[in-house]
Amino acid sequence: MCPTDALSANKAVVQAFFDAVAQGDAQRLEALFHPEMTWWALGFGERSRAEFVAALLRTIGNASERSMQVIGITAEGDRVAVEAQGRFVFPHAVYANHYHNLFVVRDGRIVRGREYLDTALAQRVFQPGVSAS
């Protein structure tokens, strides 16, 4: 595979991640994650694959509406950077946040994720009563 094809393939894997989140497709998400995947999110720390999958599936499963819009995507080597916007409707709140994610993709699967977001907003929605300071 030439380098350009590899970059396109890595970008497609990451786009598939955002599409699966928006569709609530747990099976597709599981297939996209490498067995040794870890996920780090600003303000929430590092999670194992199992911890991240459980939290993500709980979030998308509780949302009556989900959307994820990729604004920009850039790939270099095995790294894919994405600017995105998400919107989720829950019984208790509407959660709309902006994200910058950095993915590491190997062998067609996500092996690392880093997520930057408005942590105060996330804590208000997902951890009511916890100070975001």
C-alpha positions as a printed Julia matrix, in Angstrom:
133×3 Matrix{Float64}:
   0.0    0.0    0.0
   1.46   3.37  -0.93
   1.7    6.05   1.78
  -1.21   8.05   0.35
  -3.44   4.96   0.41
  -2.45   4.3    4.04
  -3.32   7.86   5.03
  -6.69   7.6    3.28
  -7.36   4.26   4.98
  -6.5    5.7    8.42
  -8.79   8.68   7.82
 -11.57   6.3    6.77
 -11.2    4.32  10.02
 -11.53   7.51  12.06
 -14.49   8.74  10.0
 -16.12   5.34  10.6
 -15.65   5.9   14.35
 -17.58   9.2   14.25
 -20.26   7.67  12.02
 -20.68   4.72  14.4
 -21.01   7.05  17.4
 -23.68   9.08  15.59
 -25.54   5.91  14.6
 -25.2    4.31  18.04
 -23.59   1.29  16.37
 -21.93  -0.56  19.25
 -20.89  -3.53  17.12
 -19.1   -1.3   14.6
 -17.35   0.62  17.39
 -16.08  -2.61  18.95
 -14.7   -3.69  15.57
 -12.84  -0.39  15.11
 -10.93  -0.64  18.39
  -7.66  -2.52  18.7
  -7.65  -4.97  21.65
  -4.93  -2.89  23.36
  -6.57   0.47  22.72
  -6.45   3.16  25.37
  -8.32   6.47  25.45
  -7.3    9.63  27.26
  -9.7   12.56  27.66
  -8.79  15.98  29.02
 -10.1   16.29  32.57
 -11.06  12.61  32.79
  -7.74  10.82  32.32
  -6.68   7.54  30.77
  -9.11   4.65  30.27
  -8.57   1.12  29.13
 -10.39  -0.16  26.08
 -13.0   -1.87  28.26
 -13.58   1.25  30.39
 -13.84   3.52  27.37
 -16.17   1.19  25.47
 -18.47   0.85  28.51
 -18.63   4.63  29.02
 -19.13   5.35  25.32
 -21.87   2.74  24.9
 -23.62   4.01  28.03
 -23.5    7.56  26.65
 -24.74   6.78  23.16
 -27.26   4.28  24.51
 -28.86   6.9   26.76
 -29.13   9.52  24.03
 -32.41   9.81  22.16
 -30.62  11.79  19.43
 -26.96  11.7   18.4
 -24.95  13.58  15.83
 -21.23  13.91  15.16
 -19.93  16.24  12.49
 -16.33  16.08  11.36
 -15.22  19.61  10.53
 -11.66  18.78   9.51
  -9.44  15.72   9.35
  -5.68  15.51   8.82
  -3.48  12.41   8.68
   0.25  11.93   8.91
   1.76   8.49   9.35
  -0.37   6.51  11.79
  -1.78   9.68  13.41
  -5.13  11.23  12.49
  -6.23  14.59  13.9
  -9.89  15.59  13.84
 -11.89  18.68  14.69
 -15.51  17.72  15.34
 -18.77  18.82  16.86
 -21.16  16.52  18.66
 -24.72  16.85  19.86
 -26.52  14.37  22.1
 -30.0   14.67  23.56
 -30.52  13.04  26.95
 -33.63  13.04  29.16
 -31.89  15.46  31.56
 -29.92  17.67  29.13
 -28.79  18.48  25.63
 -25.04  18.03  25.32
 -23.32  19.86  22.47
 -19.54  20.04  22.57
 -16.58  20.75  20.31
 -13.75  18.26  20.12
 -10.23  17.89  18.92
  -9.17  14.26  18.79
  -5.86  12.65  18.0
  -6.05   9.01  16.94
  -3.33   6.47  16.35
  -4.43   3.85  13.81
  -2.6    0.59  13.22
  -3.63  -2.32  11.06
  -6.97  -0.65  10.33
  -7.95  -0.22  14.0
  -7.78   2.56  16.55
  -5.05   1.84  19.07
  -4.9    5.21  20.9
  -7.27   8.11  21.33
  -6.75  11.54  22.87
  -9.76  13.78  23.3
  -9.77  17.51  23.98
 -13.12  19.09  24.82
 -14.9   21.64  26.99
 -14.49  19.79  30.29
 -16.71  22.14  32.3
 -19.61  21.43  29.95
 -18.98  17.68  30.03
 -18.86  17.64  33.82
 -22.11  19.62  34.11
 -23.9   17.07  31.94
 -22.23  13.81  32.95
 -21.16  14.5   36.54
 -23.68  16.94  38.01
 -22.54  18.39  41.32
 -18.82  17.93  40.56
 -16.81  21.12  40.36
 -15.08  21.67  37.02
 -12.33  23.83  38.5
